[in-house]
Amino acid sequence: MPLLPDLPNEMLEQIMKYLLPDDVDNFSDSREEFRAIASRILPRHNELKRKNSQVSCGLVGSVGYKALHPIFLLRDILQDPEILWYVKTMFVELCDDHYAYRNEETWDEARRIAVDCKDGIIKMVQACPYLDQEERKNWINATLSCHQDTAVALLACMFPCLETIRLTGIHSNNELHSLARKIAQANRLDPGGSHALSKLNLVEEEGCEAEIFQKMPAFEPLSGLPSMRRYTGRYLYHENEWTTPKEKSTITSVELYQCMIYIAALRSVFGGIANLRDFTYEHHWAFEIQGTEAYPNDWKGDWQPGEIILSLLEFAAHSLVELDLTRGGSKEMQRVEETLGEKGEAEDSDEDSEVGGIVKPFMGSLRGFQVLKNIRVQNEAFVEEDLEGSAGGRTVHRLVDLLPASVVNVTLAMPQLSGKESYRLMEGLPGLKWERVPKLEKVIVGSDCPYKEMKTVFETVGIELVS
């Protein structure tokens, strides 16, 4: 059998027509003679890649904001179907119809496009194997009526090389979630088949802004796809649990920034993942519910690192490698909170006693994790407060007593402890290093600290102390 370089140029040109965009690049870069053969198609290939590797669709009614209804992208694809193979990232920013209709010029143009592309849209929907006849009829009517959610769901299942979906200003897209469930089910029934969203590995969901949280959509629909590896959320909240999927998700990384996800919902997430390797959670302040949105108020809500750690130990003790568990919020609010704490007013004020939510910053022991290497938490995660107000006050636990034997790097973030408490935190670490944390290489302190005279002692046992 002849090798690829031995084939006639005419045959190689025919083969290239069936290559995916990434394979075209690899083919042309592998040998000088292959680049010469590919030179005929490379100009168009490079232009398609430049224009379509990332696509945006959405409709925002704000004056002066560029509006891109999803149906515009459908029209471009009908005119040039080769675009489908080049899309890797899909940015989706949708809004409520109340705001959408304010942009009359864009809306009128979308309606005209729907009329012009009617036959092509019908063929697209009819060709979708995941819809029954009634659903196809509904999707056709919705797309021709310029319904954004339906058009986005239709687009998402058309891109064979799609790797990332970023949903901004999110709201519940029932069509996309329903479609994801059907695709996941089809994968389970036919694991070796060719399915939509077969390369999707990252989903990012982001609320509108830091001051207005969005209710987090159900975690299960998109995370159930077998190609998924990473989920990122920002400005989201959720209080209640979700139904844990029967089939464990293949996701390995969950990142939640400036979010407020209560324990019940987090447990559902952990329980639905087979091998969680990386978990980041930056908790935001408490909120006041107004309709479907949440507005942060001046007090903390449900912040229980100890409960989060217990849940992670239950579901991911065997797999978790990276842990980043901190509490965020505005710098001004954190300064006010710390000032109140220093004066001893936060616990004694009548206002604070009336605030709902649970605040227990102590995270407990991490020694049950088997492969956890990199840890980033706040100093307060090692401080156990006496919430009953007895004479016990607060207990600062030593790092060496709580860190797992597998740990390599530890980062301690603000708020800063007092000098006496800081020394207590580090106490015993050099002497018990080889017995308790033999792999520990670096401790990073996220503020100026009184450890300068301790650096030499740490270095003698192979620990780098960085301020």
C-alpha positions as CSV (number, residue, x, y, z in Angstrom):
1,M,0.0,0.0,0.0
2,P,1.5,3.4,-1.0
3,L,2.2,6.0,1.7
4,L,0.5,9.4,1.6
5,P,3.5,11.2,0.1
6,D,3.6,8.7,-2.7
7,L,0.1,9.5,-3.9
8,P,-0.3,11.7,-7.0
9,N,-0.9,15.4,-6.4
10,E,-4.4,15.2,-8.0
11,M,-5.4,12.6,-5.5
12,L,-4.0,14.5,-2.6
13,E,-6.0,17.6,-3.7
14,Q,-9.2,15.5,-3.6
15,I,-8.3,14.2,-0.1
16,M,-7.9,17.7,1.2
17,K,-11.4,18.6,0.2
18,Y,-12.7,16.2,2.9
19,L,-10.3,17.4,5.7
20,L,-11.6,19.4,8.7
21,P,-10.1,23.0,9.0
22,D,-7.6,22.0,11.7
23,D,-6.5,19.0,9.6
24,V,-5.9,21.3,6.6
25,D,-3.5,23.3,8.7
26,N,-1.7,20.1,10.0
27,F,-1.5,18.7,6.5
28,S,0.0,21.8,4.9
29,D,2.5,22.3,7.7
30,S,3.7,18.7,7.8
31,R,5.7,18.7,4.6
32,E,7.0,21.3,2.1
33,E,5.4,19.5,-0.9
34,F,2.1,19.3,0.9
35,R,2.1,23.1,1.5
36,A,2.5,23.6,-2.2
37,I,-0.4,21.3,-3.0
38,A,-2.6,23.1,-0.4
39,S,-1.7,26.6,-1.7
40,R,-4.8,26.6,-3.9
41,I,-7.2,26.3,-1.1
42,L,-5.3,28.0,1.7
43,P,-6.4,31.6,0.9
44,R,-10.1,30.8,1.2
45,H,-9.4,28.5,4.1
46,N,-7.5,31.2,6.0
47,E,-10.2,33.8,5.3
48,L,-13.0,31.5,6.5
49,K,-11.0,30.7,9.7
50,R,-10.4,34.4,10.4
51,K,-14.0,35.4,10.0
52,N,-15.8,32.4,11.5
53,S,-13.8,30.7,14.1
54,Q,-15.7,32.9,16.6
55,V,-19.3,33.9,15.9
56,S,-21.6,36.2,17.9
57,C,-25.4,36.3,17.9
58,G,-27.8,38.1,20.1
59,L,-30.1,41.1,20.2
60,V,-29.8,44.0,22.6
61,G,-32.1,47.0,22.4
62,S,-29.7,49.5,23.9
63,V,-29.2,52.6,21.7
64,G,-25.9,52.5,19.8
65,Y,-25.2,48.8,20.6
66,K,-24.6,46.6,17.6
67,A,-27.5,44.1,17.3
68,L,-26.9,40.7,15.8
69,H,-30.0,38.6,15.6
70,P,-29.2,34.9,15.4
71,I,-31.1,34.7,12.1
72,F,-28.4,36.8,10.5
73,L,-26.0,34.0,11.1
74,L,-28.5,31.5,9.7
75,R,-28.7,33.5,6.5
76,D,-24.9,33.5,6.1
77,I,-24.7,29.8,6.6
78,L,-27.4,29.2,4.0
79,Q,-25.4,31.3,1.6
80,D,-22.1,29.6,2.4
81,P,-22.5,26.2,4.1
82,E,-18.7,25.8,4.4
83,I,-18.9,28.3,7.3
84,L,-20.3,25.5,9.5
85,W,-17.0,23.7,9.7
86,Y,-15.0,26.7,10.9
87,V,-17.0,27.8,14.0
88,K,-15.3,26.8,17.2
89,T,-16.7,29.4,19.6
90,M,-20.2,30.8,19.8
91,F,-20.9,33.9,21.8
92,V,-24.6,34.3,22.7
93,E,-26.0,37.5,24.3
94,L,-29.8,37.5,24.4
95,C,-32.3,39.8,26.0
96,D,-36.0,39.8,26.8
97,D,-38.3,40.6,23.9
98,H,-39.4,43.8,25.7
99,Y,-35.9,45.2,25.0
100,A,-35.5,43.5,21.7
101,Y,-38.4,45.2,20.1
102,R,-37.0,48.6,20.9
103,N,-34.4,48.0,18.2
104,E,-37.0,48.2,15.4
105,E,-34.5,48.5,12.5
106,T,-32.8,45.3,13.4
107,W,-36.0,43.5,14.2
108,D,-37.5,44.5,10.8
109,E,-34.4,43.3,9.0
110,A,-34.6,40.0,10.9
111,R,-38.2,39.5,9.7
112,R,-37.2,40.2,6.1
113,I,-34.4,37.7,6.3
114,A,-36.7,35.1,7.8
115,V,-39.1,35.5,4.8
116,D,-36.2,35.3,2.3
117,C,-34.7,32.2,3.9
118,K,-37.9,30.4,4.7
119,D,-37.2,27.3,2.5
120,G,-33.7,26.9,3.8
121,I,-34.7,27.3,7.5
122,I,-37.4,24.7,7.0
123,K,-34.9,22.3,5.5
124,M,-32.5,22.9,8.5
125,V,-35.1,22.1,11.0
126,Q,-36.5,19.1,9.2
127,A,-33.0,17.7,9.0
128,C,-32.5,17.8,12.8
129,P,-32.7,14.2,14.0
130,Y,-33.3,15.0,17.6
131,L,-36.8,16.6,17.1
132,D,-40.1,14.8,16.6
133,Q,-42.6,16.0,14.1
134,E,-44.5,18.2,16.5
135,E,-41.2,19.8,17.7
136,R,-40.0,20.4,14.1
137,K,-43.3,22.2,13.4
138,N,-42.9,24.4,16.5
139,W,-39.2,25.1,15.8
140,I,-40.0,26.1,12.2
141,N,-42.7,28.5,13.3
142,A,-40.6,30.0,16.1
143,T,-37.5,30.5,13.8
144,L,-39.5,32.1,11.1
145,S,-41.0,34.4,13.8
146,C,-37.4,35.4,14.7
147,H,-37.6,33.7,18.1
148,Q,-34.0,34.1,19.4
149,D,-33.8,31.1,21.7
150,T,-35.0,28.7,19.0
151,A,-32.6,30.2,16.4
152,V,-29.7,29.9,18.9
153,A,-30.5,26.2,19.7
154,L,-30.7,25.4,15.9
155,L,-27.4,27.1,15.3
156,A,-25.7,25.3,18.2
157,C,-26.5,21.8,16.8
158,M,-25.3,22.7,13.3
159,F,-21.6,23.4,14.0
160,P,-19.7,20.1,13.9
161,C,-16.5,21.6,15.4
162,L,-18.0,23.8,18.1
163,E,-15.9,23.7,21.2
164,T,-17.1,26.6,23.4
165,I,-20.5,28.3,24.0
166,R,-20.5,31.5,26.0
167,L,-23.9,32.6,27.2
168,T,-24.0,36.3,28.5
169,G,-27.0,37.9,30.0
170,I,-28.4,34.4,30.4
171,H,-31.9,33.4,30.9
172,S,-33.4,29.9,30.6
173,N,-33.2,28.7,27.1
174,N,-35.6,25.8,27.1
175,E,-35.0,24.8,23.5
176,L,-31.2,24.6,24.0
177,H,-31.5,22.6,27.2
178,S,-34.1,20.3,25.7
179,L,-31.9,19.7,22.7
180,A,-28.8,19.0,24.9
181,R,-30.7,16.4,26.8
182,K,-31.8,14.7,23.6
183,I,-28.3,14.8,22.2
184,A,-26.9,13.3,25.4
185,Q,-29.4,10.5,25.3
186,A,-28.6,9.8,21.7
187,N,-24.9,9.5,22.7
188,R,-25.7,7.0,25.4
189,L,-27.8,4.9,22.9
190,D,-25.2,5.1,20.2
191,P,-21.8,6.0,21.7
192,G,-19.9,5.6,18.5
193,G,-22.3,7.6,16.3
194,S,-21.9,11.0,14.8
195,H,-23.8,13.5,17.0
196,A,-24.3,17.2,17.3
197,L,-22.2,19.1,19.9
198,S,-19.7,16.2,19.9
199,K,-16.7,18.5,20.4
200,L,-18.3,20.9,22.9
201,N,-16.0,21.0,26.0
202,L,-16.5,24.4,27.6
203,V,-19.7,26.2,28.6
204,E,-19.5,29.7,30.1
205,E,-22.6,31.3,31.6
206,E,-22.5,34.9,32.8
207,G,-25.1,37.2,34.3
208,C,-25.4,40.8,33.1
209,E,-23.3,42.5,35.7
210,A,-21.8,42.3,39.1
211,E,-24.6,44.2,40.8
212,I,-27.5,42.1,39.3
213,F,-27.1,38.4,39.7
214,Q,-28.9,35.9,37.3
215,K,-30.5,32.8,38.6
216,M,-28.2,29.9,37.5
217,P,-29.8,27.6,34.9
218,A,-30.1,23.9,35.7
219,F,-26.5,22.5,35.7
220,E,-27.5,19.2,34.1
221,P,-28.5,19.8,30.4
222,L,-25.3,20.9,28.8
223,S,-23.0,19.2,31.4
224,G,-24.6,15.9,30.4
225,L,-22.9,16.0,27.0
226,P,-20.1,13.4,26.9
227,S,-17.6,15.8,25.4
228,M,-17.9,18.4,28.2
229,R,-14.9,19.0,30.4
230,R,-15.2,22.5,31.8
231,Y,-18.0,24.8,33.1
232,T,-17.6,28.4,34.1
233,G,-20.2,30.6,35.8
234,R,-20.1,34.3,36.8
235,Y,-22.6,36.5,38.6
236,L,-25.0,33.6,39.2
237,Y,-27.0,32.4,42.2
238,H,-29.0,29.4,43.1
239,E,-30.6,28.3,46.4
240,N,-32.2,24.9,45.8
241,E,-30.8,21.6,44.6
242,W,-31.1,20.3,41.1
243,T,-31.9,16.7,40.2
244,T,-28.7,14.9,39.9
245,P,-28.4,13.2,36.5
246,K,-28.4,9.4,36.4
247,E,-25.4,9.4,34.1
248,K,-22.3,11.1,35.7
249,S,-21.0,14.1,33.8
250,T,-17.5,14.0,32.2
251,I,-16.8,17.5,33.4
252,T,-13.5,17.8,35.2
253,S,-13.4,21.6,36.0
254,V,-16.0,23.8,37.6
255,E,-15.3,27.5,38.1
256,L,-17.7,29.8,39.8
257,Y,-16.8,33.5,40.1
258,Q,-18.7,36.1,42.0
259,C,-21.5,33.7,42.5
260,M,-23.8,32.6,45.4
261,I,-24.6,29.0,45.0
262,Y,-26.1,27.4,48.1
263,I,-24.9,24.1,49.6
264,A,-27.9,22.1,48.3
265,A,-27.2,23.2,44.7
266,L,-23.4,22.6,45.0
267,R,-24.0,19.1,46.3
268,S,-26.1,18.4,43.3
269,V,-23.3,19.6,41.0
270,F,-20.6,17.5,42.8
271,G,-22.9,14.4,42.9
272,G,-23.4,14.6,39.1
273,I,-19.7,14.6,38.2
274,A,-17.6,11.4,38.0
275,N,-14.1,12.8,38.4
276,L,-13.9,16.5,39.4
277,R,-10.3,17.6,39.2
278,D,-10.5,21.4,39.5
279,F,-13.0,23.4,41.6
280,T,-13.0,27.2,41.9
281,Y,-15.6,29.1,43.9
282,E,-15.5,32.8,44.6
283,H,-18.5,33.5,46.8
284,H,-20.3,36.8,46.6
285,W,-22.3,38.7,49.1
286,A,-25.9,38.1,50.1
287,F,-28.8,39.3,48.0
288,E,-32.3,40.5,48.0
289,I,-34.6,38.6,45.6
290,Q,-36.7,40.7,43.2
291,G,-38.6,38.6,40.7
292,T,-36.0,36.4,38.9
293,E,-33.0,38.6,39.8
294,A,-30.9,38.9,42.9
295,Y,-29.4,42.2,44.2
296,P,-26.5,42.0,46.7
297,N,-27.2,43.7,50.0
298,D,-24.8,44.8,52.7
299,W,-24.5,41.4,54.4
300,K,-23.1,38.0,53.7
301,G,-25.4,35.0,52.9
302,D,-24.8,31.3,52.9
303,W,-21.0,30.9,53.2
304,Q,-20.0,27.6,54.6
305,P,-16.6,26.3,53.3
306,G,-16.8,23.5,55.8
307,E,-20.0,22.1,54.2
308,I,-18.5,22.6,50.7
309,I,-15.4,20.6,51.8
310,L,-17.5,17.8,53.2
311,S,-19.4,17.5,50.0
312,L,-16.2,17.5,47.9
313,L,-14.8,14.8,50.2
314,E,-17.9,12.7,49.6
315,F,-17.9,13.0,45.8
316,A,-14.4,14.0,44.7
317,A,-11.9,12.9,47.4
318,H,-10.3,10.5,44.9
319,S,-10.0,13.0,42.0
320,L,-9.7,16.7,43.1
321,V,-6.3,18.2,42.3
322,E,-7.0,22.0,42.4
323,L,-9.1,23.8,45.0
324,D,-9.7,27.6,45.0
325,L,-12.2,28.5,47.7
326,T,-12.6,32.2,48.6
327,R,-15.2,34.8,49.4
328,G,-15.4,37.8,47.1
329,G,-17.5,41.0,47.0
330,S,-16.7,44.6,46.6
331,K,-13.5,45.8,48.2
332,E,-15.4,48.6,50.0
333,M,-17.8,46.1,51.6
334,Q,-15.0,43.9,52.7
335,R,-13.2,46.9,54.2
336,V,-16.4,47.8,56.1
337,E,-16.9,44.2,57.3
338,E,-13.3,43.9,58.5
339,T,-13.6,47.3,60.3
340,L,-16.7,46.1,62.1
341,G,-15.0,42.9,63.0
342,E,-12.0,44.8,64.5
343,K,-14.3,46.9,66.6
344,G,-16.3,43.9,67.7
345,E,-19.5,45.5,66.4
346,A,-20.5,43.0,63.7
347,E,-21.5,40.3,66.2
348,D,-23.2,42.6,68.7
349,S,-25.3,44.8,66.5
350,D,-29.1,44.3,66.4
351,E,-29.0,44.6,62.6
352,D,-26.6,41.7,62.1
353,S,-28.6,39.4,64.3
354,E,-31.6,39.9,62.1
355,V,-29.8,39.1,58.8
356,G,-30.6,35.7,57.3
357,G,-28.0,33.3,55.9
358,I,-25.3,31.3,57.4
359,V,-21.6,32.4,57.8
360,K,-19.1,29.7,58.9
361,P,-15.8,30.5,57.3
362,F,-13.9,27.5,58.9
363,M,-13.4,24.8,56.2
364,G,-12.3,21.9,58.4
365,S,-9.7,19.3,57.5
366,L,-8.5,18.6,54.0
367,R,-6.6,15.4,54.9
368,G,-9.2,13.2,53.3
369,F,-8.3,14.3,49.8
370,Q,-6.0,11.8,48.1
371,V,-4.5,13.8,45.2
372,L,-5.1,17.4,46.0
373,K,-2.0,19.4,45.1
374,N,-2.8,23.1,44.8
375,I,-4.9,24.9,47.4
376,R,-6.0,28.6,47.5
377,V,-8.1,29.6,50.5
378,Q,-8.3,32.6,52.8
379,N,-6.6,32.7,56.2
380,E,-10.0,32.7,57.9
381,A,-10.6,29.2,56.5
382,F,-8.3,27.9,59.3
383,V,-10.1,29.9,62.0
384,E,-13.0,28.3,63.9
385,E,-15.3,30.9,65.5
386,D,-17.3,30.2,68.6
387,L,-20.7,31.0,67.3
388,E,-22.4,30.4,70.6
389,G,-20.5,33.3,72.2
390,S,-19.0,31.3,75.0
391,A,-15.6,32.0,76.5
392,G,-13.8,29.9,73.9
393,G,-13.6,32.8,71.4
394,R,-11.9,31.6,68.3
395,T,-9.4,28.8,67.5
396,V,-6.7,29.2,64.9
397,H,-5.8,25.7,63.5
398,R,-2.3,24.9,62.2
399,L,-1.8,24.4,58.5
400,V,0.1,21.2,59.2
401,D,-2.9,19.7,61.0
402,L,-5.4,20.3,58.1
403,L,-3.5,20.1,54.9
404,P,-3.6,16.8,52.9
405,A,-0.4,14.7,52.5
406,S,-0.5,15.3,48.7
407,V,-0.4,19.1,48.9
408,V,2.4,20.9,46.8
409,N,1.4,24.5,46.9
410,V,-0.7,26.6,49.3
411,T,-1.9,30.2,48.8
412,L,-3.4,32.1,51.7
413,A,-5.5,35.1,50.7
414,M,-6.9,38.0,52.7
415,P,-8.3,38.9,55.2
416,Q,-5.1,39.0,57.2
417,L,-4.8,37.5,60.7
418,S,-3.2,39.2,63.6
419,G,0.6,38.6,64.2
420,K,0.0,36.0,67.0
421,E,-2.6,34.1,64.9
422,S,-0.3,34.2,61.9
423,Y,2.4,32.5,63.8
424,R,0.0,29.9,65.2
425,L,-1.1,29.2,61.6
426,M,2.5,28.2,60.6
427,E,3.4,26.5,63.9
428,G,4.8,23.0,63.5
429,L,5.1,23.2,59.8
430,P,8.9,22.9,59.5
431,G,9.2,20.2,62.2
432,L,6.3,18.0,60.9
433,K,6.8,18.6,57.2
434,W,8.2,15.2,56.3
435,E,5.7,13.4,58.4
436,R,2.5,15.3,57.5
437,V,3.1,17.1,54.2
438,P,6.2,15.6,52.5
439,K,5.4,17.1,49.1
440,L,4.8,20.7,50.2
441,E,7.1,23.1,48.2
442,K,5.6,26.5,48.5
443,V,3.4,28.6,50.8
444,I,2.2,32.0,49.4
445,V,0.9,34.6,51.7
446,G,-1.3,37.1,49.9
447,S,-0.3,40.1,52.1
448,D,2.6,41.5,54.0
449,C,3.3,39.1,56.9
450,P,5.5,38.8,59.9
451,Y,7.2,35.7,58.5
452,K,10.5,37.1,57.3
453,E,12.5,35.6,60.1
454,M,10.8,32.2,59.4
455,K,11.9,32.0,55.8
456,T,15.3,30.5,56.6
457,V,13.7,27.8,58.8
458,F,11.2,26.9,56.1
459,E,14.0,26.7,53.5
460,T,15.9,24.1,55.5
461,V,13.1,21.6,55.0
462,G,12.4,22.6,51.4
463,I,9.5,25.0,51.7
464,E,9.6,28.3,49.9
465,L,7.7,31.0,51.9
466,V,6.5,33.8,49.6
467,S,4.8,37.0,50.6
